């Protein structure tokens, strides 16, 4: 049995209210009316509300409710209770502007709290309860509307708020009955056509907007609620199945300075098995045995583009595997890591991140473990599908989260900004992607995931990560998001290009530190933009291996140091469109004349534009010195355990490379090194390779035999109908360009020499502009 304890001191105006008798003259003036109207005017404070589970309590303290203008004054609500002609009980409620605050949320009288919460709201709701049918013992419908609402979370004097919230919900039929699971009995809830819409006038940090959210969603589903959690004899357990109904009005929209990131016309499903909630001695424990589902979004728009980006599909299953579970433990306050337990390079950054916070500082900490058994992520371009297949991952980490003041520009003369502070400590995990499938989710695996390397998204990774992020409001202009962070990967393995068996090109024993300053995310009228004011990093690869990540042949050690100022990444809707493959021409006729093949790849797709502005060696914003340098070392000596000793081999060093605009004394670095990728999924011409002396079909084109696209033949001169059955490919038109690229020196270092010797110096390359067309299809 659960225990709810309320220790309250009612507001004097409420306590002193009394019953007043009605006079005979007043009674004579009353006529019979349908229904009952109840008006309530009250303000109150509650010292504590606690929920107890197996002897452990979560406590909500210093609760106040009253008027929005003055919480010490009463707020008003009005209820009309009536019986309709069809026998339903109707309860209609109107709530005047009201404020509800919770001063702190603690566990077992903890010194630290999850923080302070405040909710402002006004609205109305209507409940209709009618006769039950089937196994339900209660059925009805429900409507609610909230307007001019605001939700604020405050820790240590700084706040994250959702302002001007509007919310409308309608449940056409809500049925409540009895649920059974073996010997267990509980409550079952059936929801038919649960639709709602929402909007926020702004997600704000201390009043500065990150952007706004709005959306509509139609659902149906059911849930079963049982007593008893995962620990002890008490707690809560939930099993649920939710369907996102296929409705063209479904949408979610994020708006930044009037520019929209929009997803609409989506549907899906979600099933959760044995979701549990327990209160433990010092934390809340949430977990589930399995969570699976699918999601399909048919319309994605960025900015004011006339054409959609394409469509997305996601299938996933989170379940216990490889010794990992799906559990989340939430602790009040900030649980700081022991500095000596962290990698040496990250310790000063961790100490600075947690400086000024103590055991009683407000916030939230979490110990999270997850296990993704499998996922398939599909992108659809003009009806053509490409799938990232066999996505798996697992891991565990410790997190901290709070809102704090942050000197975002290292200038004591300007006001600090409020920041969402996210700390990640001992984040240990692994993930992998088997490969790509084109055309169908069961098509043969192929390459193509390597294209993600330009975004520093790897095909597989075993990692140990410690990272510290400060997220503030405001991008390049107005709204948006800015991220400042420091991240440290230690003793990690990175799969650069591998197959489903884990064989390929691996970077192993990787230590990789990344530092971001002024990493700004905005939605513009043309696309999604990411601007990097400053970034420096060092990736030290102990062994670049071919084959297996443990025993593969080593190419040696590679160390990559990077220093960039003013780099950027933009993602815009639309791929290559109409393009001449194999020649350069502006129309189909000219392309054919030039010996090329004209392809119209449609109006969907993606264009990813990357600008890397490599800076000359110099100081960073935190006082360290950074540069761009590539070092390759091999023939290293080994220690007694057979491990290679870094610095003991022969090195070739490309030192001090940078970009500029080639303007001489008035030079700038606005252009940088640019790589533009126009990505589509499209049919392509594939011809048979081999020795024509022994195989008469060499040079013939691969054509699928029918629309099932399962078997194929080689055709010498395919007809137009046969060309329509060409294999689909991952089509990329790439352009690489720069104005001026310099390398200060190329050096060699022998292990017997103290300092490296310069072989070349002052290397300059200018005005490169190269365009390529690549289509990846399965190897047959």
C-alpha positions in Angstrom: 0.0 0.0 0.0 1.3 3.5 -0.9 1.4 6.3 1.7 0.7 9.9 0.8 1.4 12.4 3.7 0.3 16.0 3.5 1.5 18.4 6.2 -0.2 21.7 5.4 -0.9 25.1 6.8 -4.0 26.4 5.0 -4.1 30.1 4.0 -6.0 32.2 6.6 -8.6 33.4 4.2 -9.4 29.8 3.4 -9.3 28.6 7.0 -11.6 31.3 8.3 -14.3 30.7 5.6 -17.5 29.6 7.3 -21.1 28.4 6.4 -23.7 31.2 6.2 -27.5 30.2 6.6 -29.9 31.1 3.8 -32.9 33.2 4.8 -36.6 32.3 4.1 -36.9 35.2 1.7 -33.9 34.0 -0.3 -35.2 30.5 -0.5 -38.5 31.7 -2.0 -36.7 33.3 -4.9 -35.0 30.1 -6.0 -36.4 28.2 -9.0 -35.5 24.6 -10.0 -32.6 24.6 -12.4 -30.7 21.8 -14.4 -27.4 20.9 -12.8 -25.2 22.4 -10.1 -22.7 25.3 -10.4 -19.8 25.3 -7.9 -17.5 28.2 -7.5 -14.2 27.9 -5.5 -12.0 30.8 -4.5 -8.9 29.7 -2.6 -5.2 30.1 -2.0 -3.1 27.7 0.0 0.3 26.5 1.0 1.4 22.9 1.7 4.5 22.2 3.6 5.2 18.8 2.1 3.6 16.1 0.0 5.5 12.8 0.0 5.1 9.5 -1.9 6.5 6.5 -0.1 7.7 3.3 -1.8 9.2 0.4 0.3 10.1 2.9 3.0 11.7 5.5 0.7 10.1 8.8 0.0 10.1 11.5 -2.7 9.1 14.8 -1.2 7.6 17.9 -2.8 8.0 20.8 -0.4 6.9 24.4 0.0 3.9 24.1 -2.4 1.9 27.2 -3.0 -1.2 27.8 -5.2 -3.0 31.1 -5.8 -3.5 33.9 -8.3 -1.0 34.5 -11.0 -0.8 38.2 -10.1 -0.3 37.5 -6.4 0.1 34.0 -5.3 -1.0 35.0 -1.7 -4.4 35.9 -3.1 -7.1 33.4 -4.1 -7.5 32.0 -7.6 -11.0 31.2 -8.9 -12.4 28.1 -10.5 -16.0 27.4 -11.6 -17.6 23.9 -12.1 -20.9 23.1 -13.7 -22.2 19.6 -13.0 -25.1 18.4 -15.2 -26.9 15.3 -16.5 -27.4 15.3 -20.3 -30.4 13.9 -22.1 -28.5 10.7 -22.9 -27.8 10.0 -19.2 -24.2 11.1 -19.2 -22.7 13.0 -16.3 -21.1 16.2 -17.6 -18.6 18.2 -15.5 -17.4 21.5 -17.1 -14.6 23.5 -15.4 -13.3 27.0 -16.0 -10.0 28.0 -14.2 -8.9 31.6 -13.9 -5.2 32.5 -14.1 -3.5 30.4 -11.4 0.0 29.9 -10.2 1.4 26.7 -8.7 4.9 26.5 -7.3 7.0 23.7 -5.8 9.9 25.0 -3.8 12.0 21.8 -3.9 11.8 18.1 -4.8 13.9 15.9 -2.5 14.4 12.2 -1.8 14.5 11.0 1.9 15.3 14.6 3.1 18.3 14.9 0.8 20.3 18.1 1.2 20.1 18.7 -2.5 17.0 19.2 -4.6 15.9 18.6 -8.2 15.2 22.3 -8.2 12.2 24.7 -8.0 9.2 24.4 -10.4 6.6 26.9 -11.2 3.5 26.5 -13.4 1.2 29.4 -14.5 -2.0 28.3 -16.2 -5.6 29.1 -17.0 -8.0 27.0 -19.0 -11.1 24.8 -19.2 -11.9 21.1 -19.3 -15.0 19.0 -19.8 -15.5 15.4 -18.7 -18.4 13.3 -19.9 -19.0 9.9 -18.1 -21.5 7.5 -19.6 -22.5 3.8 -19.3 -19.8 1.2 -19.7 -19.5 -1.5 -22.4 -17.5 -4.7 -22.7 -15.0 -5.2 -19.9 -14.8 -1.6 -18.9 -16.5 -0.4 -15.7 -16.3 3.3 -16.7 -16.3 5.1 -20.0 -16.3 8.7 -21.0 -14.8 11.4 -23.0 -12.4 14.3 -22.1 -11.6 17.7 -23.4 -9.1 20.2 -21.9 -7.7 23.5 -23.0 -4.9 25.5 -21.4 -3.8 29.0 -22.5 -1.3 31.6 -21.4 0.6 29.0 -19.5 4.3 29.0 -18.5 6.5 26.2 -16.9 9.8 27.2 -15.3 12.6 25.1 -13.8 15.0 27.0 -11.6 18.3 25.8 -10.1 20.8 27.9 -8.3 19.1 31.2 -9.3 18.8 30.6 -13.0 15.9 29.3 -15.0 14.7 27.4 -18.1 11.2 28.2 -19.1 8.5 27.4 -21.6 6.4 30.5 -22.0 3.0 31.2 -23.6 2.1 27.6 -23.6 -1.2 26.7 -25.4 -2.6 23.2 -25.2 -5.8 21.5 -26.5 -6.6 17.8 -26.0 -9.6 15.7 -26.9 -10.1 12.0 -26.0 -13.2 10.8 -27.9 -13.5 7.7 -25.8 -11.7 6.8 -22.6 -12.4 3.4 -21.1 -11.2 2.2 -17.7 -11.4 -1.4 -16.8 -9.6 -4.2 -15.0 -6.2 -5.5 -16.3 -4.8 -9.0 -15.7 -1.3 -10.4 -16.0 -1.2 -13.8 -14.4 -2.1 -13.4 -10.7 -1.7 -9.6 -10.9 -4.7 -7.3 -11.3 -4.5 -3.7 -12.2 -6.2 -0.9 -14.2 -6.5 -0.8 -18.0 -7.0 2.4 -19.9 -8.2 2.5 -23.5 -7.9 5.7 -25.5 -9.6 6.1 -28.9 -8.7 9.1 -31.0 -6.7 11.1 -28.6 -5.8 14.3 -30.4 -4.0 17.3 -29.2 -2.3 20.5 -30.3 0.3 22.5 -28.5 2.4 25.6 -28.9 5.0 27.6 -26.9 5.8 31.2 -27.3 9.4 30.5 -26.5 11.8 28.1 -24.8 13.9 30.6 -22.8 17.0 30.7 -20.6 16.6 33.6 -18.1 14.2 35.2 -20.6 16.3 34.8 -23.8 14.6 32.6 -26.4 16.1 29.4 -27.9 13.1 29.3 -30.3 9.5 28.2 -30.3 7.7 24.9 -30.7 4.2 23.9 -32.0 2.5 20.8 -33.2 -0.5 18.6 -33.6 -0.8 14.9 -33.0 -3.5 12.2 -33.2 -3.1 9.0 -31.1 -4.9 5.9 -29.9 -3.8 3.1 -27.6 -4.1 1.4 -24.3 -2.1 1.1 -21.1 -2.2 -1.3 -18.1 -1.1 -0.1 -14.7 -0.1 -2.5 -12.0 1.2 -2.2 -8.4 4.8 -3.3 -7.7 8.0 -2.0 -9.3 11.3 -3.5 -10.1 12.7 -3.3 -6.6 10.9 -4.5 -3.4 7.2 -5.2 -3.1 6.0 -1.6 -3.9 6.3 0.7 -6.9 4.5 1.2 -10.2 4.6 -0.9 -13.4 3.2 0.0 -16.8 2.6 -1.8 -20.0 1.5 0.3 -23.0 0.9 0.3 -26.7 0.4 3.6 -28.5 -0.3 4.3 -32.2 0.4 7.6 -33.8 -2.5 7.7 -36.3 -1.9 8.4 -39.9 -3.2 11.9 -40.2 -2.0 14.6 -42.7 -2.5 17.2 -39.9 0.2 15.7 -37.7 3.1 18.0 -37.5 5.9 19.4 -35.2 7.5 22.7 -36.0 10.5 24.5 -34.5 10.8 28.2 -35.3 13.9 30.3 -35.0 13.5 34.0 -35.9 10.6 33.2 -38.2 12.3 30.4 -40.0 10.8 26.9 -39.6 12.2 23.4 -39.2 9.0 21.4 -40.0 8.1 17.7 -39.9 4.5 16.7 -40.9 2.2 13.9 -42.1 3.8 11.4 -39.8 2.6 8.2 -38.1 4.1 5.3 -36.1 3.7 3.1 -33.1 5.3 2.6 -29.7 5.2 -0.5 -27.4 6.7 -0.6 -23.9 6.9 -3.8 -21.8 7.3 -3.7 -18.0 8.1 0.0 -17.5 8.7 0.4 -13.8 9.0 3.3 -11.3 10.6 2.9 -7.9 11.8 5.2 -5.1 15.2 4.1 -3.9 17.1 5.4 -0.8 18.8 8.2 -2.7 17.3 8.2 -6.3 14.4 7.4 -8.5 14.7 4.2 -10.5 13.0 3.9 -13.9 13.5 1.0 -16.3 11.9 -1.2 -18.9 12.4 -4.7 -20.4 11.7 -3.7 -24.0 10.7 -0.6 -25.9 10.1 -1.0 -29.6 8.3 1.0 -32.3 8.4 2.6 -35.7 8.1 6.1 -37.0 7.4 7.5 -40.5 7.6 11.1 -41.5 6.5 11.9 -45.0 7.2 15.6 -45.1 10.2 17.4 -43.8 10.8 21.1 -44.7 13.6 23.5 -43.8 13.2 27.2 -44.0 11.3 28.7 -46.9 12.2 26.0 -49.4 9.5 25.0 -51.8 10.5 21.4 -51.9 10.7 18.9 -49.1 13.9 17.3 -47.9 12.4 13.9 -48.4 10.9 11.3 -46.0 12.2 9.4 -43.0 11.4 6.0 -41.5 12.7 4.5 -38.3 12.3 1.0 -36.8 13.9 0.3 -33.4 14.0 -2.1 -30.5 15.6 -1.4 -27.1 16.0 -4.6 -25.1 18.4 -6.2 -22.7 21.5 -7.6 -24.6 25.2 -8.0 -24.2 25.1 -7.6 -20.5 23.4 -4.2 -20.7 19.9 -3.2 -19.6 17.7 -0.1 -20.1 17.7 1.6 -16.7 17.8 5.2 -15.5 18.6 6.4 -12.0 17.8 10.0 -11.2 19.4 11.7 -8.2 18.6 15.1 -6.7 21.5 17.6 -6.9 24.8 17.5 -8.7 26.8 14.3 -8.0 30.4 15.4 -9.0 32.9 12.8 -10.2 36.1 12.1 -8.3 38.6 14.1 -10.3 41.4 11.5 -9.9 39.1 8.9 -11.5 39.0 10.9 -14.7 41.5 10.9 -17.6 44.4 13.3 -16.8 43.7 15.6 -19.8 40.0 16.1 -18.8 40.6 16.8 -15.1 41.2 20.5 -15.2 38.1 21.0 -17.5 36.0 18.9 -15.1 37.2 20.9 -12.1 36.4 24.1 -13.8 32.9 22.9 -14.9 31.9 21.8 -11.4 33.6 24.8 -9.6 31.3 26.5 -7.1 28.9 23.5 -6.8 28.5 21.6 -3.6 26.6 18.7 -2.2 23.5 20.8 -1.7 23.5 22.5 -5.1 20.2 22.2 -7.0 20.0 20.2 -10.2 19.7 16.6 -11.4 22.2 13.7 -11.8 21.5 10.5 -13.5 23.2 7.1 -14.0 22.0 5.8 -17.3 22.4 2.4 -19.0 21.0 1.5 -22.4 20.9 -1.3 -24.9 19.7 -0.8 -28.5 19.2 -4.3 -29.9 18.6 -3.2 -33.5 17.4 -0.2 -35.5 16.9 0.6 -39.2 16.9 4.2 -40.3 15.6 4.9 -43.9 15.7 8.1 -46.0 13.4 8.3 -49.0 14.1 10.7 -51.8 11.4 11.1 -54.5 10.2 7.6 -53.6 13.7 6.0 -53.6 14.9 4.5 -50.4 18.3 4.2 -48.7 18.6 2.5 -45.4 21.2 2.6 -42.6 20.9 -1.0 -41.6 21.8 -3.0 -38.5 22.3 -0.1 -36.1 23.2 -1.4 -32.6 24.6 0.1 -29.5 24.9 -0.2 -25.7 26.6 1.7 -22.9 26.4 3.4 -19.6 27.3 6.8 -18.2 26.8 9.4 -15.4 25.1 12.7 -16.2 24.6 16.0 -14.4 22.2 18.7 -15.4 21.6 22.2 -14.0 20.9 25.8 -15.1 23.7 28.2 -14.2 25.2 31.6 -15.1 27.9 31.4 -17.8 30.5 33.9 -19.0 29.8 33.1 -22.7 32.2 35.6 -24.2 35.0 35.7 -21.6 34.3 39.4 -21.0 33.7 40.5 -17.4 32.1 43.8 -18.8 29.2 42.0 -20.4 26.4 40.2 -18.5 26.6 36.5 -18.1 24.1 34.3 -19.8 22.0 31.5 -18.3 23.2 28.1 -19.6 22.0 24.5 -19.6 25.0 22.8 -18.1 25.3 19.1 -19.1 28.2 17.0 -17.7 29.0 13.5 -19.0 31.4 11.4 -16.9 32.8 7.9 -17.8 30.5 7.6 -20.8 31.4 4.1 -21.9 29.7 2.5 -24.9 29.8 1.0 -28.3 27.7 1.3 -31.5 27.9 0.0 -35.1 26.1 0.3 -38.4 26.2 -2.9 -40.6 26.0 -0.9 -43.8 23.6 0.6 -46.3 20.7 -0.9 -48.3 19.2 0.8 -51.3 15.7 0.4 -52.7 14.3 -1.9 -50.0 14.9 -2.6 -46.4 15.8 -6.2 -47.3 18.1 -5.3 -50.2 21.7 -6.5 -50.1 24.1 -4.7 -47.8 26.5 -2.2 -49.5 29.0 0.5 -48.7 28.1 4.2 -48.5 28.2 4.9 -44.7 31.7 6.3 -45.4 30.0 9.4 -46.7 29.2 10.3 -43.1 32.9 10.7 -42.3 32.8 14.3 -43.6 30.4 15.0 -40.7 32.7 13.1 -38.3 30.0 10.4 -37.9 31.7 7.0 -37.9 30.4 3.7 -39.0 31.3 2.0 -35.7 32.9 3.1 -32.4 33.9 1.7 -29.0 34.4 4.7 -26.8 35.1 6.1 -23.4 34.0 9.7 -23.2 34.0 12.6 -20.7 32.4 15.8 -21.8 31.2 19.1 -20.5 28.6 21.3 -22.4 27.2 24.7 -21.8 24.2 25.5 -23.9 23.0 29.1 -24.2 20.2 30.9 -26.1 21.1 32.8 -29.2 22.6 31.7 -32.5 24.2 33.9 -35.1 21.3 36.3 -34.8 18.2 36.4 -32.5 17.1 33.0 -31.5 19.0 29.8 -31.9 21.3 27.7 -29.8 25.0 28.1 -28.9 27.1 25.3 -27.5 30.5 25.7 -25.8 32.0 22.4 -24.8 35.1 20.2 -24.1 35.0 16.4 -24.9 37.6 13.7 -24.3 37.6 10.3 -25.9 40.2 7.9 -24.5 41.3 4.4 -25.6 38.6 4.3 -28.2 38.3 2.3 -31.5 36.7 3.9 -34.6 35.5 1.9 -37.6 36.1 4.1 -40.6 34.9 1.6 -43.3 33.8 -1.9 -42.2 31.5 -4.7 -43.2 28.8 -6.4 -41.1 31.4 -8.7 -39.7 33.5 -5.9 -38.3 36.3 -6.3 -41.0 37.7 -3.2 -42.6 39.6 0.0 -41.8 39.9 0.7 -38.0 41.5 3.5 -36.0 42.4 1.8 -32.7 43.7 3.0 -29.3 42.4 6.5 -30.1 42.7 9.5 -27.8 40.7 12.4 -29.1 40.0 15.7 -27.4 37.7 18.3 -29.0 37.1 21.8 -27.9 34.2 23.9 -29.2 33.7 27.7 -28.6 30.7 29.5 -30.1 29.2 26.4 -31.8 25.9 28.0 -33.1 22.9 26.3 -34.5 20.3 28.3 -36.5 17.4 27.7 -38.8 17.6 30.1 -41.8 15.2 30.8 -44.7 17.3 28.4 -46.8 18.4 25.6 -44.4 19.9 24.5 -41.2 23.2 26.2 -40.4 25.9 25.3 -37.9 28.6 27.9 -37.4 31.8 27.2 -35.4 33.5 30.4 -34.1 36.5 28.4 -32.8 37.4 24.7 -32.7 40.6 22.9 -31.9 41.2 19.2 -31.4 43.9 16.4 -31.3 43.2 12.9 -32.6 46.0 10.5 -31.7 45.5 7.1 -33.4 47.8 4.4 -31.8 47.3 2.0 -34.8 45.5 2.4 -38.1 44.6 -1.2 -38.9 43.4 -3.0 -41.9 41.1 -6.0 -41.2 40.2 -6.8 -37.6 40.3 -4.0 -35.0 42.4 -6.2 -32.7 44.8 -8.2 -34.9 44.6 -6.3 -38.2 47.8 -5.2 -40.0 48.9 -1.8 -38.7 49.8 1.1 -40.9 51.3 2.8 -37.9 50.4 5.7 -35.7 48.6 8.8 -37.0 48.2 12.0 -35.1 45.9 14.8 -36.4 45.9 18.2 -34.8 43.3 20.7 -36.0 42.7 24.4 -35.4 39.7 26.2 -37.0 38.2 29.6 -36.8 35.0 30.5 -38.6 34.1 27.1 -40.0 30.5 26.2 -40.8 28.2 23.4 -41.9 24.8 24.0 -43.7 22.2 21.4 -44.6 19.8 22.6 -47.3 16.9 20.9 -49.0 17.4 19.6 -52.6 20.0 17.4 -54.0 21.8 17.5 -57.4 18.6 17.9 -59.4 19.3 17.5 -63.1 22.9 16.6 -63.7 25.1 15.4 -66.6 27.1 12.3 -65.5 30.4 11.7 -67.4 30.5 15.1 -69.1 29.9 18.8 -68.6 26.7 20.1 -70.1 23.6 22.2 -69.2 20.9 20.2 -70.9 20.1 16.6 -72.0 21.0 17.1 -75.6 24.3 18.7 -75.0 25.1 16.0 -72.4 24.4 13.2 -74.9 26.5 15.0 -77.5 29.4 15.2 -75.0 29.2 11.5 -74.3 27.5 11.9 -70.9 24.3 10.5 -69.4 21.6 13.0 -68.3 19.9 12.3 -65.0 17.1 14.2 -63.5 17.3 13.2 -59.8 14.1 15.0 -58.7 13.4 17.9 -56.4 14.1 16.2 -53.1 17.4 15.2 -51.6 20.0 17.0 -49.4 22.9 19.4 -49.9 25.5 19.4 -47.2 28.0 22.2 -47.5 31.1 22.1 -45.2 33.5 24.9 -44.8 36.7 24.3 -42.8 38.6 27.5 -42.2 42.0 26.1 -41.1 43.7 28.8 -39.0 47.4 29.6 -38.6 49.1 28.3 -35.4 48.3 30.5 -32.4 46.5 30.9 -29.1 43.0 29.6 -28.4 40.4 31.3 -26.3 41.4 29.3 -23.2 45.0 30.2 -23.4 46.5 27.1 -25.0 48.3 27.0 -28.3 46.8 25.1 -31.3 47.9 24.3 -34.8 47.0 22.2 -37.9 49.5 19.3 -38.2 49.4 15.7 -39.4 52.0 13.2 -38.2 52.5 9.6 -39.5 54.8 7.4 -37.5 55.9 3.8 -38.1 58.7 1.3 -37.3 58.2 2.0 -33.6 60.0 0.1 -30.9 57.9 -2.1 -28.5 57.9 -2.4 -24.8 58.1 -5.7 -22.8 54.4 -6.4 -23.4 54.7 -5.9 -27.2 53.0 -2.5 -27.2 54.4 0.0 -29.6 56.1 3.0 -28.0 54.9 6.3 -29.4 57.8 8.7 -30.4 60.3 5.8 -31.0 59.7 5.4 -34.7 60.2 7.3 -38.0 57.9 10.3 -38.5 56.7 12.3 -41.5 55.1 15.6 -40.4 52.9 18.0 -42.4 53.2 21.0 -40.1 51.3 24.2 -40.0 48.8 23.8 -42.8 46.1 26.6 -43.2 43.7 28.2 -45.7 43.2 31.8 -46.7 41.7 33.8 -49.5 45.0 34.6 -51.2 44.7 38.4 -50.8 48.2 39.1 -49.7 48.6 41.7 -46.9 44.9 42.2 -46.6 44.2 38.5 -46.4 41.2 36.9 -44.8 40.0 33.3 -44.3 36.3 33.6 -45.3 36.4 31.0 -48.1 38.4 28.2 -46.3 38.4 24.6 -47.6 34.9 23.7 -49.0 33.3 20.4 -49.6 29.7 20.4 -51.0 27.8 17.1 -51.2 24.5 16.9 -53.1 22.9 13.7 -52.0 20.2 11.7 -53.8 18.9 8.2 -54.1 18.7 7.4 -57.9 18.9 4.7 -60.5 22.3 4.3 -62.1 24.0 2.5 -64.9 26.0 -0.6 -63.8 28.0 -2.6 -66.4 29.6 -5.9 -66.1 33.4 -5.9 -65.6 35.8 -8.7 -66.7 37.8 -10.1 -69.6 35.8 -9.7 -72.9 37.9 -12.4 -74.4 36.4 -15.0 -72.0 33.0 -13.4 -71.2 30.8 -12.1 -73.9 28.6 -10.1 -71.4 31.4 -7.8 -70.3 30.2 -4.2 -70.9 26.6 -5.2 -70.8 24.3 -3.3 -68.5 22.7 -4.9 -65.3 18.9 -4.8 -65.6 16.5 -6.3 -63.1 14.2 -8.9 -64.6 11.0 -7.5 -63.1 9.6 -5.0 -60.7 10.4 -7.2 -57.6 14.0 -6.2 -58.2 15.3 -9.6 -57.0 16.9 -11.2 -60.0 18.8 -9.6 -62.8 20.3 -10.1 -66.3 23.0 -8.4 -68.3 21.5 -6.6 -71.4 23.6 -5.3 -74.2 21.2 -2.6 -75.4 18.4 -2.1 -72.9 15.1 -0.6 -73.9 13.5 2.4 -72.1 11.3 0.0 -70.2 14.4 -2.0 -69.1 16.3 1.2 -68.1 13.5 1.9 -65.7 14.6 -1.3 -63.9 18.2 -0.1 -63.4 19.5 -0.6 -59.8 19.1 2.2 -57.3 22.3 3.8 -56.0 23.4 6.2 -53.4 24.1 9.2 -55.7 26.4 11.9 -54.6 27.7 14.9 -56.6 30.7 16.3 -54.7 32.6 19.5 -55.2 35.9 20.3 -53.4 37.4 23.8 -53.6 39.7 26.3 -52.0 41.4 29.5 -52.9 44.7 29.1 -51.1 46.0 26.2 -49.1 49.4 26.4 -47.5 51.7 24.0 -45.7 54.4 25.7 -43.6 56.8 22.7 -43.8 57.1 19.0 -44.4 59.5 17.3 -42.0 61.1 14.0 -41.3 62.2 12.8 -37.9 64.4 9.8 -37.3 64.3 8.2 -33.8 68.0 8.9 -33.3 67.5 12.7 -34.0 66.2 15.0 -31.4 64.4 17.5 -33.7 62.7 16.9 -37.0 64.4 18.0 -40.2 62.6 20.1 -42.8 62.4 18.6 -46.2 60.1 21.2 -47.9 58.9 24.6 -46.7 56.4 27.2 -47.9 54.2 24.9 -50.0 51.3 26.8 -51.6 48.4 25.4 -53.6 45.8 27.7 -55.1 42.4 27.8 -56.8 41.3 24.2 -56.7 37.8 23.5 -57.9 36.9 19.8 -58.6 33.5 18.2 -59.1 32.8 14.5 -59.1 29.8 12.2 -59.5 29.6 9.0 -57.5 26.9 6.4 -57.2 27.3 3.5 -54.8 25.4 0.2 -55.5 25.7 -3.2 -54.0 28.6 -5.5 -55.1 27.1 -8.4 -57.1 
